[in-house]
Amino acid sequence: MTESDETPDVPFDDSVEGASHTETPESIAEEIRDEIRLGHVQDDVSHVLEERFEEEGIDMRPEEVDELAEEIERDVST
């Protein structure tokens, strides 16, 4: 096969990876954990979660967001 035969697959792969509809509260929480460990998140974790959930159209009660934020902070601090 030639290199040009493989090229049509690239746009499909990129669109699948970039699709935001696959985000879940758990996947967002994991991303935030990683970003905190890398030093990329220094804001209030609850606030960051609320922003990410809003961007993805995920509706959670404030109490649930706060609980998840506390869990993330505990996980990262260990």
C-alpha positions as YAML, in Angstrom:
chain: A
units: angstrom
residues:
- id: 1
  name: MET
  ca: [0.00, 0.00, 0.00]
- id: 2
  name: THR
  ca: [1.15, 3.51, -0.66]
- id: 3
  name: GLU
  ca: [1.25, 6.34, 1.80]
- id: 4
  name: SER
  ca: [-1.65, 8.07, 0.02]
- id: 5
  name: ASP
  ca: [-3.86, 5.03, 0.69]
- id: 6
  name: GLU
  ca: [-3.48, 5.64, 4.44]
- id: 7
  name: THR
  ca: [-4.20, 9.38, 4.33]
- id: 8
  name: PRO
  ca: [-8.03, 9.19, 4.24]
- id: 9
  name: ASP
  ca: [-8.05, 7.59, 7.69]
- id: 10
  name: VAL
  ca: [-6.35, 10.56, 9.35]
- id: 11
  name: PRO
  ca: [-9.29, 13.02, 9.27]
- id: 12
  name: PHE
  ca: [-11.64, 10.33, 10.62]
- id: 13
  name: ASP
  ca: [-9.29, 9.56, 13.51]
- id: 14
  name: ASP
  ca: [-8.90, 13.24, 14.38]
- id: 15
  name: SER
  ca: [-12.64, 13.83, 14.40]
- id: 16
  name: VAL
  ca: [-13.25, 10.89, 16.72]
- id: 17
  name: GLU
  ca: [-10.59, 12.03, 19.19]
- id: 18
  name: GLY
  ca: [-11.87, 15.61, 19.15]
- id: 19
  name: ALA
  ca: [-15.50, 14.68, 19.74]
- id: 20
  name: SER
  ca: [-16.56, 16.25, 23.04]
- id: 21
  name: HIS
  ca: [-19.75, 14.22, 23.39]
- id: 22
  name: THR
  ca: [-17.74, 11.36, 24.84]
- id: 23
  name: GLU
  ca: [-16.73, 13.33, 27.93]
- id: 24
  name: THR
  ca: [-18.13, 12.08, 31.22]
- id: 25
  name: PRO
  ca: [-17.79, 13.50, 34.72]
- id: 26
  name: GLU
  ca: [-15.28, 10.72, 35.41]
- id: 27
  name: SER
  ca: [-13.17, 11.46, 32.34]
- id: 28
  name: ILE
  ca: [-13.17, 15.18, 33.12]
- id: 29
  name: ALA
  ca: [-12.18, 14.46, 36.73]
- id: 30
  name: GLU
  ca: [-9.29, 12.29, 35.53]
- id: 31
  name: GLU
  ca: [-8.11, 15.04, 33.17]
- id: 32
  name: ILE
  ca: [-8.18, 17.54, 36.03]
- id: 33
  name: ARG
  ca: [-6.24, 15.14, 38.29]
- id: 34
  name: ASP
  ca: [-3.56, 14.88, 35.62]
- id: 35
  name: GLU
  ca: [-3.47, 18.63, 35.08]
- id: 36
  name: ILE
  ca: [-3.11, 19.27, 38.82]
- id: 37
  name: ARG
  ca: [-0.24, 16.77, 39.04]
- id: 38
  name: LEU
  ca: [1.45, 18.57, 36.14]
- id: 39
  name: GLY
  ca: [0.92, 21.93, 37.84]
- id: 40
  name: HIS
  ca: [-1.45, 23.23, 35.17]
- id: 41
  name: VAL
  ca: [-4.40, 23.77, 37.52]
- id: 42
  name: GLN
  ca: [-3.98, 26.04, 40.51]
- id: 43
  name: ASP
  ca: [-7.53, 27.39, 40.76]
- id: 44
  name: ASP
  ca: [-10.26, 26.09, 43.02]
- id: 45
  name: VAL
  ca: [-10.97, 22.55, 41.82]
- id: 46
  name: SER
  ca: [-14.74, 22.97, 42.23]
- id: 47
  name: HIS
  ca: [-14.66, 26.02, 39.99]
- id: 48
  name: VAL
  ca: [-12.59, 24.21, 37.35]
- id: 49
  name: LEU
  ca: [-14.99, 21.25, 37.43]
- id: 50
  name: GLU
  ca: [-18.02, 23.52, 37.08]
- id: 51
  name: GLU
  ca: [-16.46, 25.23, 34.04]
- id: 52
  name: ARG
  ca: [-15.57, 21.94, 32.35]
- id: 53
  name: PHE
  ca: [-18.99, 20.45, 33.03]
- id: 54
  name: GLU
  ca: [-20.67, 23.56, 31.64]
- id: 55
  name: GLU
  ca: [-18.52, 23.38, 28.49]
- id: 56
  name: GLU
  ca: [-19.55, 19.75, 27.98]
- id: 57
  name: GLY
  ca: [-23.22, 20.29, 28.81]
- id: 58
  name: ILE
  ca: [-23.03, 18.12, 31.93]
- id: 59
  name: ASP
  ca: [-25.47, 19.14, 34.64]
- id: 60
  name: MET
  ca: [-24.56, 18.19, 38.20]
- id: 61
  name: ARG
  ca: [-25.78, 19.51, 41.52]
- id: 62
  name: PRO
  ca: [-23.31, 21.84, 43.28]
- id: 63
  name: GLU
  ca: [-23.02, 19.37, 46.17]
- id: 64
  name: GLU
  ca: [-21.95, 16.61, 43.77]
- id: 65
  name: VAL
  ca: [-19.38, 18.90, 42.16]
- id: 66
  name: ASP
  ca: [-17.97, 19.81, 45.58]
- id: 67
  name: GLU
  ca: [-17.75, 16.14, 46.60]
- id: 68
  name: LEU
  ca: [-15.97, 15.24, 43.38]
- id: 69
  name: ALA
  ca: [-13.59, 18.18, 43.83]
- id: 70
  name: GLU
  ca: [-12.74, 17.00, 47.35]
- id: 71
  name: GLU
  ca: [-12.13, 13.48, 46.05]
- id: 72
  name: ILE
  ca: [-9.81, 14.83, 43.36]
- id: 73
  name: GLU
  ca: [-7.89, 16.91, 45.89]
- id: 74
  name: ARG
  ca: [-7.48, 13.88, 48.19]
- id: 75
  name: ASP
  ca: [-6.29, 11.70, 45.30]
- id: 76
  name: VAL
  ca: [-3.75, 14.25, 44.13]
- id: 77
  name: SER
  ca: [-2.39, 14.98, 47.60]
- id: 78
  name: THR
  ca: [-1.45, 11.36, 48.26]
...
